[in-house]
Structure formats: structure tokens, C-alpha cells
Amino acid sequence: MDTPVQQTPRPGQPVQWGRVGSLVGGQASVQLGSFALLIAMNWTAVELGGTRAVTLLMLAATVPRALMLIFGGAVADTLGPRFILLRTTAARVVLLAVGAAVTATTHQLWPLVVIALIEGILLGLAGPASGVLLPMFARGDQLARANSLYSMVLRVAPILGSPAGALLISVGELWLAMLVGAATGAIWLGCLLHVTHGFVRPAPEPGVSLVKRSGDGFRLLAAHPRLRWMFVAALCLDLAFSWPAEVALPLLVSERGWGVSAVGVVLAAFSVGALGSSAVGAAMAHRIPMFVRLVVTGAGLAAGILVMALMPSVVSLTAVAAGVGLLSGLNGPAIVTLYQQSAPEDRMGAAMSTLALAGIGTAPISIAVFSSLSLVLGIQTTWLLCGAIAFVSPVAAVLALRHPARAEEPAPVEQLPVPAAA
């Protein structure tokens, strides 16, 4: 029988770096495979049906994922992260293995759409449960370091995974990329078995259904001012950054006649900057004040977004993008850390689901709204408007820090489970 694991570290308890390492290593594997598969599926969709096919594939992947995030938070809080993560990850491995067999024998769009739809549902269910794990193994300043380490994985994955997906398509076919996705998912499943070993399911709450608990994330925002302002900070920053990065940058580059290679250079500079500051955060985030990591970097990000729209050359634009990346690598983990530290422990899944919505759910809104505005205001003016909106983020962060963190109420000694060996 598994030994119950203490699901929130006590003050002074050392960080369980063994579990953190398994968590980060498993995520490195599965994220690399996921980005490689994303590129391979999108490219295949282009060949099968052009722009309409890619749009249909993106909607099939993103819409159910965003919708299931809310429900996923309730499931994580009710059934526990081990229950949901092991099952959704195993189901995804089977899905991609079967998908490899199907796509190896047929060259049609419908299997890709079905696979993207089911995968989006599974990822949406699993997302909040993944966000619950790190606060179980680290707290305080050490949680900030762990989140920075985790952020490094998310920065490296698209840098390495995207060309890997292109390579898999060039030397093989889509089924090969799906097999790689299934293999990296299996590695993540193995890491999860170690990371969540000994976890016990939360005690059931009589009379409280999953449907009712699916609204816990929004009820938390209404009841906790610090969480509410942190949600606003994350939402405004993602809203302001999505359209410039995904739509406006290539349009601006084309408008100024700089060539398509400039887009890759600018995005690479941003990624390298973010990766570098994430590494710094993993080593010494506990020595950098939260105000600096959250508010100062947030103000710098907003200013950087503004300045990027005004740069007269590729060199200057690349330099500013690298600076924005450096600030982003500190700001992102700081937002996640403060959100985790402020959320009630028994509603962590619900809290992380709303934070995920601030990112995943914001991108299509940002693209739709600002693309429409750019037809009237022009690309540069709309980009400057995005920068102005981004300044709401550091203001909201200041307001969040003015409110007290959640009160820690330790459970009676007899109710504290014994921690399992990492």
C-alpha cells in the first residue's frame, strides 16, 4: 500500500527536488514531442486543405481545451492530481499510437481533426492538475525557483520541438511524428508515476457535485482580491502580447520590406532572452524581491511592447525583443508563483484553471479584436495600443501585493499525512 504523501510542504521542510526533477524532466520530454507533433499536423493540414484545413484543426484543438480547463480544475480538486494525470496521460499515449496507425494508412483531414479534438479535451482536463504539483513539493522562495526551472522547459520546447517536427515530416510522414508524441507521452507517464507516488485522494465533500465545483475558480476570484488582481495582471499581459507576436510582427516586417527571415530572428531573440532569465530565476529567484520580478518586469514588458512597434531596423527590433524576453522569463514564473501561494490549498486546481484561461483563452480574443482594429487604425497604432493595455498588468500587480496572502491554517497533527520518500 502506498504511503500517503504530504501534499503541502510545512514551513522549513526541504524542497523535494527529486520529484521536482522528475516533473520538469517529464515535461521536457512531452513538450518537445507535442511541439514536434503540432508542426507536423499543421503542415499536413496545409497539404490536405490549405488555410481552411489549418483553421479547422486549430479550432478542434483549442476550443475544447479551453472549455475543459474549467471542468479540469474541479476534477483535480475532487479526485486529486494523480487520478486525473495518470488517466489522461495514458489515454493520450493510446490516442497518438492509434492515430499513428490510422494516418499511416489514410491521407485525409478527418483523422487529424478527431485526434486534435480528443487531445484537446485530455489536455484541458490535465492542465489544472499539472499546475497543482509544484506547490506540493516547494513553497515560498523555493517555489519561485521551481517555477523558473519549469518555465525553462516551456521555453526550450518550441525552440527544439518545432524544427524536430519539420524534420520528422521531411524524412517521414505524420504517423512518425505521432509515434514520437506517443513515446514522449509514455516517458511523461513514467515520470508521473514517480512524482505522484503515494498521493491520496482528497476527502469527498457530500452533496457537492463536479458541476457545482467547476465554478470554484471564478468564485475564488470574486472572494480573494489578491487572486483577482493577479488574474487581471496575467490577462492583460497575455491579451496585449498575443496579437503583436503572432499576427502583427510578420505584417510589420512585410510592410517595412525586411524579409521573412526577420520574423525568425526576432522571435529567436525573444526566446533566447526568456530562456536566459528563466535560468537565472531557477538559480536565484529567491534572492530577487517579488516586487522586482512582478511589478518592475511587468512595467518593462509593457514599455518593451510599445518600443518594438517604433524600431526602425531589424537590429534594433531584435535587441528590444531580446530585452522583452529577458523580462518575460522573470515575470511569468512570478505570476504563477504568487497565484499558487495565494490560492486556497483545497481549491488549487480551480485556481490554476482560471490562470490557464487567462493565457489559453486570451490568444484567440486578442487576435480577433486587434486584427479588426488594425484594419482601421493601422498595424503600428494598434501595436502601440497593445503596449498601453500591457501597462495595466504592473498596476494590477501592485494592487495584488497590497492585499494579504491567504492565511495558512495548519491541519491538526493527527490529520497530517506522513510524507513518502521522494
N, C-alpha and C positions, 0 to 999 in steps of 0.2 A: 504494500500500500504506500502511495506517495506521502511524503511528509509535507504537511501544509506549509506554504511559504508565506512569510510576512509580506503583504502586498503594498506596504508603505514603509520606507525605512524610518527608524526612530532617529531623533537628533543625536548626532555623534556617531551613528553607525557608519562604517566604511562603505564606500561605493562598491557594489557588486560588479567589478569591471569584467569578470568572466562572462556574465550574462550580457553586459553591455557590448562586449566584443563580439559575442555570437549574434546579437541583434544587428549590429552595424555590418558585420561580415555577411550575414544572410541577406540584408537589404542591398548591399553592394552587388551581390550576385543577381538577385531577382530584378533589380532596377536596370542593370546592364542588359539582361535578357529582354526586359519589357520595352526598352527604347529601341533595341535592335528589331524587335517584332513590330513595333509601331512604324518604323521607317519601311520595313518590308511590306507590311499590309497596305500602307498608303500608296507606295509605289505600284503595287499590284493593282490596287483600285484605279489608279490613273490609267494603267494599261487596259483595264477592263471597261472603264466607262467615263474616264476624264474627270472634270471638276465635279459633276453631279454625283459620281460614284464616291469620290473622296468626301464630299459633304455628307452624304448619307452614312458613310462609315463613321465619320466623326460624331454625328448626332447619335448613332447607335451606341457608341462607346461612352459619350459624355453625359447625355441626358439621364439614362438610368443610374449611372454612377452618382450624379449629384442628388437625385431623388432618394437613393438608398442610403446616402450618408446620414440622413436624419434618423432613419429606422436603425441603421447600424450602430449608432450611439446608444440607443435603448437596448439593443441586443447585447452589446458589450457590457453594459452596466447590470443587466439582468442575469445573463448566463456566464459572464466572465470572459476575459480575453482569450484564454486557452481554448475554450469551447468553440468560439467563433473562428479564431485564426486557423486552427488545425483543419477544420472542416472546409472553410472557404479556400484555403491554400491547396489542400488535396484535390478539391473539386476543380480548381483552375488547372492543376497539373494534368488531370484526366481530360479536361476540355481541350487543352492545347495538343495533347497526344492524339486524341481522336480527330481534332482539326487538322493535324499534320497528315493523317491517313486520308481524310476527305479531300483536302486541297491537292494532294499528290495525284488524285485520280480525276479531278474535275477542275475546269478553268472557268468558273462562274463567280459572280459577285455575291450571290445569296449566302454561301457558307461563311464568307468574311463578315457579313452583316450579323448573322446569327451568333458567330463566335464573339464579335465585338460587343453585342448586346448582353450575352450571358457573362462575359468577362467584366463588363461594366457593373453589373449587378453584384458580382462577387467582390470586386474591388471596393465598391461603395459600402458593402456590409463590413468588410475587413478594415477599412481605413481608420475609423474611430478606435477600434480595438488596438491597432498598432500604436496609435498616439497615447494609449494608456500605459504602455510598458515602461518607458524610460523613468517616469516619476516613481515607479515601484523599486528601482534599483539605485537611484541617486536623488538627492534633494539639495536645496539651497544653491550655493555657488557651484557645487559639483554637478548639479543638474544642468547648469548653463554650459559647462564643459562637455557633458554628454550630448546635449543638443547640438552643439557646434560640430562635434565629431560626426553625428548623424547627418548634419547638413552637408558635410564634405562629401558623403556618399551621394547625396542627391545632386550635388554639383558635378561630380565626376561622371555619373551615369550617362547623361546626354552627350558629354564630350566623347566618351569611348563607345557608347552604345549606338549612336547614330551612324558613324562610319562602319561599325560592325554589321548593322542591318543592311547597309548599302553593299558591303562585301558579300554577305550571305546571298543577296539577290543576284549579284553579278556572277558568282561561282555556282549557284544552285537555283533553287526555286523557293517559293513561300513555305512549303512544307518543311524545309530545312530550318528556316527561322523559327517556325512553330516548335520544332523539336528542341531547339536551343532554349526557347522560352519555357518549355516543359521541364527541361533539365535544370535550368537555374531556379525554377519554382520548386523543384524537388530538393535542391540544396537549401533553399529558404525554409522548407518544411522541416528538414532535419535540424536546422538551427533553432526553429521554434520549439521543437521537442525539448531541446536543452534550456532555452530561455524561459519557457513556461512550466518546466518540470516542478511538480509539487504544488501548482496553483490549485486552490479550491474555489468552487463556485460560490458566488455571494448568496447569503441567506435570502430566500424568497420573501417578497412583500405581498401578503394576502390581499386580494382584491385590486391589485394594481396590474393592469394589462400592458402589453408591449405597445399597443396603440396609444394608450394614455402617456406612457413614458417617452414616446417618440417626440413629445413636445417639451421634454425637460430642458433641452438646450436653450430654447427661446425663453422658457420660464426663468432659467438662470440669468439670462441677460437682463430680464426685467427686474430681478431681485438683487443683483450684485453690480453696483456701479463700476467697480474696477474691471470686471469681466466685460461689461457693456462698452466701456470706453476703449478697452483693448480690442474688442471686436471692430469698433469703428476705425481704430488705427490700422488694423490689418486690411479691412475692407477698402478704405480709401487709397491705401498704397497699392493694393492689387488692381483696383479699378483704374488708377492713374497710370500704371505701368504696362498693363496688358496690351492696350492698343498701340502705343508707341513701339513696343518691342516686336509685336507680331505683324502689324499692318503698316504703320507709318514709316518705320525705318526703311524697308525696301522701296516704298513710294518716294520718300525724301531723297534717297540715294539715286533713284532713277531720274527724278526731277532735276537734280543737280548734275547729272551726267557723270557720276563717279564710277559706274560699273558695278555689276552684281557682286564681284569679289569683295567690295567694301562692306557689304552686309555681313559676310562671314567673318571678316577681320574684326568688326565692331562687336559682334556677338561673342567671338572668341576672347576678346579683351575683357568683356564683362565677366565671362565665365572664369577666366583665369584670376581676375581680381577677387571675385566672390570665393573661389576655391582657396586662395591665399589667406584671406581674412578668416574663413572658417577654420583653417588650420591653426591660425593664431588663437582663435577663440577656444579651440579644443585644448590648447596648451595652457592658456592663461585667462580665460574668460572670468574666472573667479577673482582676478586682480583688477578688472576693469569695472568701474561703477555702472550699475544698471542704467542710471540717467544718461551716461555717455553712450552705452550700447543701444539704448532705445530711443532717446529723445534727440541727442546730438546727431546720431547717424540718420535718424528719420528726417531731420531738417536738411542734412546734407544730401540725402537721396532726392528730396523734393527740388532742391536747388540744382542738383545734377540733371534731373529730367528737364528742367527749364533750359539749362545751358546747352544741353545736347541739341536742342532744336535750332540753336543760333550758331553752331560751329561752322566755320567757313571752309573747312577742309577735312579730308578723311583722317589725317593725322591727329588733328585737334579733337575730332569727334571720337576717335579711338581712345585717346588719352582720357577724355571725360568718362567714356563708357567703362574704362578700367577702374576709375575712381568710384563710379557708381557701384560697380561690382564689389569693390572693397568694403564699402559701407553696407551693402546688402548682406554680405557674408556675416556681419556682426548683428545687423538689425533683425533679420529673420529669426535666428535662434533665440534672440532676446524676447521677441514677441511670443514665441511658443513657450519659452521658459516661464515668463510671467503669467501667461494664461494657465499653464499647468499648476503653478504654485497658488493661483487664486481660486481655482475650481474646487468645489467640494469633492472629497475623495470618492464618495459613493456615486457621484454623477460625472466622473471624469470622461467617460465615453460620450455622454451627451454634450459636454463642453467641447471636446475635441471635434465632434461632428459639426458644430456651428463654426468653429475656427476653420475647418476644412472648407466649408461652404463659402466662407469669405474669400477663399482663393479659387477653388474649382468653379464655384457658381458665378464668380465675378467676371471671368475672362470673356464668355460669350456676350455678356451685357456690355462690357467695356467696348468690345469690337463693334457691336451693333450701334451703340449710342454715338461713339466718337467717329465711326466711319460715316454716319449720316451727317454729323455736324461738319466734318471736313469737306463735304460737298458744298457747304455754304460758306464756311469760314476759311477754308484752305488748310493744307496739311500743317504748316508751321504754326499758325494761330491755334489750331486745335491741340497741337502738341504742347504749346505753352499753357493752354487751359488745363491739360492733364497735370502739368507741373504745379499749377496753382492748387488743384484739388489735392495733390500729394501733401501739401503743407498742412492739411487737416490732420494727417497722421501724427506728427510730433505734438501738435496741440492736444489731440485726444490722449496721447501717451502721458503727457504732463497731468492731465485731469485724472487719468487712471492711477498714477502714482500718488496722487493726493488722497485717495481713498485707501482705507486699511485693507491688508490682505485678509484672507479668510482665517477665522480663528481655528487653531488646532486643538481638538478635544480628544486626547488620547483615550483609547478604549480601556476598560478595566483590565487588570493584569490577566485574569483568567480567560479573557476573550482574545488576547493577542496570540495569534498562531506562531508556532516555532519556525524560524527561517530554515529553509533547506540549504544544503551546501550547494554553492554555485558550481 
